[in-house]
Amino acid sequence: MSGWNIDAPGVGGVINTVITQLGDGEGSGLDGSVRDAQEGILDAATSAVSAPVEAELFNLLEHVGALSEEMFGRAGSALEGCADAVDAYLVGNYEMAEEAQRNAGVIDEPDIPPNV
């Protein structure tokens, strides 16, 4: 028996709250804010009257996009790992729960360009 005492409905509530805060991919939550920021940077870049400014804004857009992708990937991995660990706990598979807990938040390293 594990030393865990998990309130599964409470964990489910937290997971759903975090998912709501992250957004639905349609413009709500953090996802929508990131998309709006990226669109603003793109608008600024296409409106720039200076080639160097335009180039740097496009570099910023690429950088923000890569960081955002990593952030959402890690958040999704953490949420999935948490849900998997609770599911394993509920069926009494504590070894699987511990493995899911260890893997929560683990994603492949993204290919982020260095800051310019």
C-alpha positions in Angstrom: 0.0 0.0 0.0 1.2 3.5 -0.8 1.5 6.3 1.6 -0.6 8.4 -0.7 -4.0 9.7 0.2 -5.3 11.3 -3.0 -8.6 13.2 -3.2 -9.3 12.2 -6.8 -12.4 14.5 -7.3 -10.3 17.4 -6.0 -7.4 16.6 -8.3 -9.9 16.4 -11.2 -11.2 19.8 -10.3 -7.7 21.3 -10.2 -6.9 19.7 -13.6 -10.1 21.1 -15.1 -9.3 24.5 -13.7 -5.8 24.5 -15.1 -7.1 23.3 -18.5 -9.6 26.2 -18.5 -6.8 28.7 -17.6 -4.6 27.3 -20.4 -7.3 27.7 -23.0 -9.1 25.7 -25.5 -7.1 26.4 -28.6 -9.9 28.6 -29.8 -8.7 31.9 -28.2 -9.7 31.6 -24.6 -7.3 31.6 -21.6 -3.5 31.8 -21.8 -3.7 30.3 -25.3 -5.7 33.2 -26.5 -3.4 35.7 -24.9 -0.4 34.2 -26.4 -2.0 34.1 -29.8 -3.1 37.8 -29.5 0.5 38.8 -28.5 1.9 36.9 -31.5 -0.6 38.6 -33.8 0.4 42.0 -32.4 4.1 41.2 -33.0 3.3 40.1 -36.5 1.3 43.3 -37.2 4.1 45.4 -35.8 6.6 43.5 -38.0 4.6 43.9 -41.2 4.0 47.6 -40.4 7.6 48.4 -39.6 9.2 50.9 -42.0 12.7 49.7 -41.0 14.1 46.4 -42.3 16.2 45.8 -39.1 13.2 46.5 -36.9 11.1 44.1 -39.0 13.8 41.4 -38.9 14.1 41.7 -35.1 10.3 41.5 -34.6 10.2 38.4 -36.7 13.0 36.9 -34.6 11.0 37.8 -31.5 7.9 36.2 -33.0 9.8 33.0 -33.7 11.3 33.0 -30.2 7.9 33.6 -28.5 6.4 30.9 -30.6 9.0 28.4 -29.6 8.8 29.2 -25.9 5.0 29.1 -26.0 5.1 25.7 -27.7 7.4 24.4 -25.0 5.3 25.9 -22.2 2.1 24.3 -23.5 3.9 21.0 -24.1 5.2 20.9 -20.5 1.8 21.9 -19.1 0.0 19.2 -21.1 2.6 16.6 -20.1 2.2 17.5 -16.4 -1.6 17.4 -16.6 -1.5 14.0 -18.4 1.0 12.6 -15.9 -1.1 13.8 -13.0 -4.3 12.3 -14.4 -2.5 9.0 -15.2 -1.0 8.8 -11.7 -4.4 9.4 -10.1 -6.0 6.8 -12.4 -3.4 4.2 -11.5 -3.7 5.1 -7.8 -7.5 4.5 -7.9 -7.1 1.0 -9.3 -4.4 0.2 -6.9 -1.4 0.1 -9.3 1.0 2.2 -7.2 4.0 1.3 -9.3 2.3 2.7 -12.3 1.2 5.7 -10.3 4.8 6.4 -9.3 6.0 6.0 -12.9 3.4 8.5 -14.1 4.4 10.9 -11.4 8.0 10.6 -12.4 7.2 11.3 -16.0 4.9 14.2 -15.4 6.3 17.3 -17.1 8.9 15.4 -19.1 8.9 16.3 -22.8 11.5 16.2 -25.5 13.8 19.3 -25.5 12.4 21.7 -28.1 14.6 23.2 -30.8 14.6 26.8 -29.6 16.9 29.2 -31.4 19.3 31.2 -29.2 18.5 34.7 -28.3 19.8 37.2 -30.8 
